[in-house]
Amino acid sequence: QLQLVESGGALVQPGGSLRLSCAASGSSLAISTLGWFRQAPGKEREWVASIVRNSPHTTYTDSVKGRFTIFEDNGQDVLYLQMNSLKPEDTATYYCNARMAEGRDYWGQGTQVTVFA
């Protein structure tokens, strides 16, 4: 079993920055890939960024490239998403995802990011 708890969501003005955190506990050694997803009101959940555990390999959806950075603190089992130059279209609930080596997915409860003028 794995538990994921996100934090860091907030209200922010366009152009601002936020750092989201996702703390993992439980069977964290079995994680193969970590990622962030988001879901805006009335829209489907979409993938934002991923990182291969214990490696520098990261990927991003086109809309956040150059603005968002995904990284992890292995020693603390914490995943981060640094979000810069935020836009109103980044407004969404952000979810942490962990894909285990055997293929099972775990999700956090989500943290709200609202970008408003």
N, C-alpha and C positions, 0 to 999 in steps of 0.2 A: 504494500500500500504506500501511496505517496500523497502528501498534502502540499498544496500550493496556496500561498497567501500573498495577494498583491497589495501594494500601497503606493501612495504618491500622487494619485489623481487629484486634480484641483481645477479651479477656475483660473484662466490665464488670458491675457490679451494677445491679440495677433502679434507675431514676432517674438513672443516670450518663449521661455524654456521650462521644461519639467523633466524630472527623472523619476521613472517608475521603478519599483522594486518588486521582486517576486521571491519570497523565501520558501525553500523546499525543505520538507522534513519527511522522514520515513525512509523508503527504499531509494534514496537519491543516487546510490552507486550504480543502479541499473538504468539510469537515464542515458539515452543516446543522443537526443536532440532536444533543444529548448527553443521556444519561440514565443512571439507575441502576436496576438490577433486582436481585431477590434470589430465592434458592431455599433453602427449608428442607428438611431431610431428609424424603424421602417425598412431597414436594409439587412441583408444577410451578413453573417460574420465573415470577415475577410482576413487573410494572412497579411502580416506586416513585416516581420523579420524573423530569422532563425539563426541559430548558432549550433554547430556541432560541439557536443560536450568535450571539454578539455582540448580544444583546438582553436585556431584563429579563423576557421572557416565560417563566414557569415554571408547571408543573403538578405536582400531587401526587396519589397515591392517598389515599383518605379516611383510611385508618388511620394515616397519618403527618403529616397536615396539622396545622400548629401546633407540630410537634415537630422535623421535619426541614427543612433548607434546602439547596437545590441552588444552587451558584454556580460561576463559572469565573474563572480568571485568564488572560485572553486572551494577555497578554504572555508567559506561561510555558507556555501550552497545557496547563493543568492544570484538571481538573474536581474539585470537592469535593462532599461530602455531609456537612453538619453534622447530627449526630443528637443530640438532647437528650431527656431524660425517657425513656430507653430502657426497654423492657418485655421480658419473656421471649419474647413472641411476635415480637419483632424479630430473634431469633436466626436466622441464615441466612448463606449465602455471598452476598456482594454483588458484583455484576458491573457494570462500566462498559460502556456501549454508545455507539457513535458511528454515526449514520446519515449517509451521504454524500449529496451533492446528487443523484447519479444513482440513489439508492435502496439501495445496498449497505450492509449492516450489518457492523460490526466489534465484537468483544468482547474484554474483558480476561480474565485467567485467574481472577479472583475473589479476594476477601479475606474471611476468616471473622470474623463478629461473633457472639459468644456472650454472652447476657445471663442471668446466673444469680443466684439468691438466696444 
